[in-house]
Amino acid sequence: MPCVDCGRTFPYFVMQFDHRDPREKKYLVSQMVGRTGTETILAEVRKCDIVCTNCHRERTYQRRCASRIDVNRGSSSAWLERLPSKQ
């Protein structure tokens, strides 16, 4: 499965689950396996995009930068509008 951001295909161990809206994140998907049922895991996965490690780092950096800027403006969700669309 290719990265939804850069479109490149990597080995499975390079791919990561990235929650589209961190406010909806209940669990880390990688820590759920073996600890909870399949339906609970799939519910959490549906909140995520699958991205490569590099794109995940870039997204996280952009969110943190946006959060610092938006705190001063009174908005904490503007970073969502700047994320690449899935179209």
C-alpha positions in Angstrom: 0.0 0.0 0.0 1.5 3.4 -1.0 1.9 6.3 1.3 -1.1 8.6 1.0 1.1 11.7 1.0 4.1 10.9 -1.2 2.6 7.9 -3.1 5.7 5.8 -2.8 5.5 2.2 -1.8 7.7 1.0 1.1 8.1 -2.2 3.1 5.4 -2.7 5.8 7.8 -1.8 8.6 8.3 1.7 7.2 4.6 2.5 7.1 2.8 4.1 10.1 -0.8 4.9 11.1 -1.3 8.7 11.4 -4.5 9.9 13.1 -6.1 12.5 10.8 -7.5 14.3 13.8 -5.4 13.8 17.0 -8.4 14.9 19.1 -10.1 11.6 18.1 -7.1 9.4 18.9 -7.9 7.0 21.7 -5.0 4.5 21.3 -1.8 3.9 19.4 -2.7 1.3 16.8 0.6 -0.5 17.1 0.1 -1.0 20.9 -3.4 -2.4 20.5 -2.5 -5.6 18.7 -2.9 -8.5 21.2 -4.5 -6.3 23.8 -7.9 -5.7 22.3 -10.4 -7.1 19.8 -10.2 -6.8 16.0 -13.3 -4.5 15.8 -11.7 -2.0 18.3 -8.5 -2.0 16.3 -10.3 -1.5 13.0 -12.3 1.4 14.5 -9.1 3.1 15.5 -7.5 2.4 12.1 -10.4 4.0 10.3 -9.4 7.3 11.9 -5.9 7.1 10.3 -4.0 7.5 7.1 -1.2 5.1 6.3 1.9 7.1 5.6 5.6 6.4 5.4 7.9 7.3 8.3 9.2 10.4 6.5 5.8 11.8 5.7 4.6 11.0 9.3 7.5 13.0 10.7 6.7 15.9 8.3 3.0 15.9 9.3 3.9 15.8 13.0 6.3 18.7 12.6 3.8 20.7 10.6 1.0 20.1 13.2 3.3 21.2 16.1 4.4 24.3 14.3 0.7 25.1 13.4 -0.3 24.5 17.0 2.2 26.9 18.3 1.1 29.6 15.9 -2.6 28.9 16.2 -2.5 29.0 20.0 -1.6 32.7 19.7 -4.5 33.2 17.3 -7.0 31.2 19.4 -7.4 28.3 17.0 -6.1 24.8 17.5 -7.5 23.1 14.4 -6.2 25.2 11.5 -3.5 22.6 10.8 -6.2 20.2 9.6 -6.9 22.6 6.7 -3.2 22.5 5.6 -2.9 18.7 5.5 -2.8 17.2 2.0 -6.2 16.0 0.9 -6.8 12.4 -0.1 -8.3 13.4 -3.5 
